[in-house]
């Protein structure tokens, strides 16, 4: 699947896009990203938005949202503003 990273996550991983095979759920994907980039899940502790094929996982099955090999997952850290 294609994983797109944004903002501080690009800085943390040094990647904008990754091709990853194997994870069957968003939770498994985050575990794999944390294995590849130790501390990745800690980076997400301040909150994050995850989209699977453009749909927010909060409106799907959360971290248990199923993934397929042809999915696109986008991960955004929280946006600041004022």
Phi, psi and omega in degrees: 000159179266128177246124178251131180247151184226156173052235186297337179290330174295315179298319183293317186264338186076013183230145171260326182222145177223145170257121182230136177242146172119306185302137181259346178221166177300320179301314179296323178297314179297323177296319179294318178296324178290328176291317181290324183229084183309130182097359182302312182294329177296324177300333183271358184296336180280004181107156182194163175239129178240126177247137172246114184053040176084001181249130180296132182296340177297335180260004177248241181242028179060219181294344179268010177301124180293148178238147175241162184299333182264011179284156170244124180246125178247133182237120181244131170287168181298146177268137176267163179183179180197000000 
